[in-house]
Amino acid sequence: MEPTGRSEAVRSPDIPTSTSVGVSGWERACRILGLIGVVVFLACAYTPLPNLLAHSLAARSRLEPAEAIVVLAASVSEDGALGDVSLRRAIQGIVLQRKGLAPLLVLSGPAPDTGPTEAEVRAALALDLGVPAEAINMESRGRTTREEAIRIGEFLRARQVRRILLVTDSQHMARATPLRACRPRGAPCHRRFDLYHRTLA
């Protein structure tokens, strides 16, 4: 067949020259959540916001007279120097006793591999700060919070103690609370945190 002399253009399928991709609602929500996460992280890492929140949420109550003040162990070096946390707890317990809030001061803390026990170092500090020797009691055998609870609990029950002021810090309290550390059966327990106190029924 001879060509007719007419040329037919071959039509190619339409190909869009540009494609616009829209952002879905899900992607937008993820981006917003990611931005919020970054802002919260920066606020927690570089501002005093966490401390402010902790203080605002801390329940405070008044201190009441008790029958014994129990100072839980922290740390002591082999040369007899109390760690920062141990010293803070000891001083708080001594202050409470000197204010007349309880007649007995129970100081806990074992010895490191060598050297004096933490309880002995704390007792010497209490004597230097005016606590009578007859008011000071030491427990140096317990090496865990549970052992402290058992041994000091036996001491308190033997003396018919029903109300105590428990001196420790907020981080340690998370372990002490489930054990009712140093608390005789049925006795109310007052807990003193670093700079404030709470009362448990």
C-alpha positions as CSV (number, residue, x, y, z in Angstrom):
1,M,0.0,0.0,0.0
2,E,1.4,3.4,-0.9
3,P,1.6,6.1,1.7
4,T,-1.3,8.6,1.4
5,G,1.0,11.5,2.1
6,R,-0.5,12.3,5.4
7,S,1.4,11.8,8.5
8,E,-0.4,11.0,11.7
9,A,1.1,12.1,14.9
10,V,1.6,9.4,17.5
11,R,0.1,10.6,20.7
12,S,2.0,9.7,23.9
13,P,0.2,9.3,27.2
14,D,-0.1,12.5,29.2
15,I,2.7,12.8,31.8
16,P,2.3,15.5,34.3
17,T,5.2,17.9,34.3
18,S,5.0,18.5,38.1
19,T,3.5,16.7,41.0
20,S,2.4,18.4,44.2
21,V,2.5,16.1,47.2
22,G,0.2,17.3,50.1
23,V,1.0,16.7,53.8
24,S,-1.6,14.4,55.3
25,G,-3.2,15.2,58.7
26,W,-1.3,12.3,60.2
27,E,2.1,13.6,59.1
28,R,1.2,17.0,60.3
29,A,0.3,15.6,63.7
30,C,3.5,13.7,63.9
31,R,5.5,16.8,63.2
32,I,3.7,18.8,65.9
33,L,4.2,16.0,68.4
34,G,7.9,15.9,67.5
35,L,8.3,19.6,68.0
36,I,6.5,19.4,71.3
37,G,8.8,16.6,72.4
38,V,11.9,18.7,71.5
39,V,10.5,21.7,73.5
40,V,9.8,19.6,76.5
41,F,13.2,18.0,76.4
42,L,15.0,21.4,76.2
43,A,12.8,22.7,79.0
44,C,13.6,19.8,81.3
45,A,17.3,19.7,80.4
46,Y,18.2,23.4,80.5
47,T,15.7,25.1,82.8
48,P,14.7,24.8,86.5
49,L,11.3,23.5,85.5
50,P,11.7,19.9,86.9
51,N,12.8,21.2,90.3
52,L,9.9,23.7,90.4
53,L,7.4,20.9,89.5
54,A,8.9,18.6,92.2
55,H,8.6,21.3,94.9
56,S,5.0,22.2,93.8
57,L,3.9,18.6,93.9
58,A,5.5,17.7,97.2
59,A,2.9,17.2,99.9
60,R,3.9,19.1,103.1
61,S,2.6,18.6,106.6
62,R,3.5,19.7,110.0
63,L,6.1,17.9,112.2
64,E,4.7,16.3,115.3
65,P,6.4,14.9,118.4
66,A,7.4,11.3,118.1
67,E,9.1,8.7,120.3
68,A,12.2,8.1,118.1
69,I,14.0,9.7,115.2
70,V,15.5,7.1,112.7
71,V,18.2,8.2,110.3
72,L,18.7,5.7,107.5
73,A,22.2,4.9,106.2
74,A,23.9,6.4,103.1
75,S,27.7,6.1,102.9
76,V,31.0,6.6,104.8
77,S,34.6,6.4,103.6
78,E,37.2,4.2,105.0
79,D,38.8,7.2,106.7
80,G,35.6,8.0,108.5
81,A,34.3,10.9,106.4
82,L,30.5,10.9,105.9
83,G,29.2,11.2,102.3
84,D,27.2,14.3,101.4
85,V,23.9,12.5,101.6
86,S,24.8,10.8,104.9
87,L,25.9,14.0,106.5
88,R,22.7,15.8,105.3
89,R,20.5,13.1,106.8
90,A,22.5,13.0,110.1
91,I,22.3,16.7,110.6
92,Q,18.5,16.7,109.9
93,G,18.0,14.0,112.5
94,I,20.2,15.8,115.0
95,V,18.3,19.0,114.5
96,L,14.9,17.2,115.0
97,Q,16.2,15.7,118.3
98,R,17.7,19.0,119.5
99,K,14.3,20.6,118.9
100,G,12.8,18.1,121.3
101,L,10.6,16.3,118.7
102,A,11.7,12.8,120.0
103,P,13.9,11.6,122.9
104,L,15.7,8.8,121.0
105,L,18.0,9.2,118.0
106,V,18.6,6.0,116.0
107,L,21.6,6.3,113.7
108,S,22.1,3.6,111.1
109,G,25.0,2.7,108.9
110,P,27.5,-0.2,108.5
111,A,31.2,0.1,108.0
112,P,33.0,-0.1,104.6
113,D,35.6,-2.8,104.1
114,T,37.8,-1.1,106.7
115,G,37.4,1.8,109.1
116,P,34.6,3.0,111.5
117,T,30.9,2.3,110.9
118,E,28.7,5.1,109.5
119,A,26.6,4.9,112.7
120,E,29.7,5.5,114.9
121,V,30.8,8.5,112.8
122,R,27.2,9.9,113.0
123,A,27.1,9.3,116.7
124,A,30.3,11.2,117.3
125,L,28.9,14.1,115.3
126,A,25.7,14.0,117.3
127,L,27.6,14.1,120.6
128,D,29.6,17.1,119.3
129,L,26.4,18.9,118.4
130,G,24.9,18.5,121.9
131,V,22.8,15.3,121.7
132,P,23.0,13.4,125.0
133,A,24.8,10.1,124.9
134,E,21.9,8.3,126.4
135,A,19.6,9.5,123.6
136,I,21.9,8.0,120.8
137,N,21.4,4.5,119.6
138,M,23.4,2.9,116.7
139,E,22.6,0.1,114.2
140,S,25.5,-0.9,112.1
141,R,24.7,-4.4,111.0
142,G,22.1,-3.8,108.2
143,R,23.6,-3.3,104.8
144,T,20.4,-2.9,102.8
145,T,17.1,-1.0,103.5
146,R,15.4,-4.3,104.2
147,E,18.0,-5.3,106.8
148,E,17.8,-1.8,108.3
149,A,14.0,-2.2,108.6
150,I,14.3,-5.6,110.3
151,R,17.0,-4.7,112.8
152,I,15.8,-1.2,113.7
153,G,12.2,-2.4,113.8
154,E,13.2,-5.0,116.4
155,F,14.9,-2.3,118.5
156,L,11.8,0.0,118.3
157,R,9.4,-2.8,119.2
158,A,11.5,-3.8,122.2
159,R,11.1,-0.3,123.5
160,Q,7.4,0.0,122.7
161,V,8.0,2.8,120.3
162,R,4.9,3.6,118.3
163,R,5.7,6.8,116.5
164,I,8.9,7.7,114.6
165,L,10.4,10.4,112.5
166,L,12.1,8.7,109.5
167,V,14.9,10.7,108.1
168,T,16.1,10.0,104.5
169,D,16.0,11.6,101.1
170,S,13.4,11.5,98.4
171,Q,15.2,9.0,96.1
172,H,15.8,6.6,99.0
173,M,12.2,7.0,100.2
174,A,11.1,5.1,97.0
175,R,12.7,2.0,98.4
176,A,12.0,2.7,102.0
177,T,8.2,3.2,101.6
178,P,7.2,-0.3,100.4
179,L,9.1,-1.9,103.2
180,R,7.6,0.5,105.9
181,A,11.2,0.8,106.9
182,C,11.9,1.0,110.6
183,R,8.1,1.1,111.3
184,P,6.7,-1.1,114.1
185,R,3.5,-2.9,113.2
186,G,0.6,-0.5,113.3
187,A,2.6,2.5,114.2
188,P,2.3,5.8,112.3
189,C,5.5,6.9,110.5
190,H,6.6,10.4,109.9
191,R,9.0,10.8,106.9
192,R,11.4,13.7,106.5
193,F,12.7,14.4,103.0
194,D,15.7,16.6,102.3
195,L,14.1,19.9,103.2
196,Y,10.6,19.1,104.0
197,H,8.6,16.3,105.6
198,R,5.5,14.2,104.9
199,T,3.3,12.3,107.3
200,L,1.9,8.8,106.6
201,A,-1.1,7.3,108.3
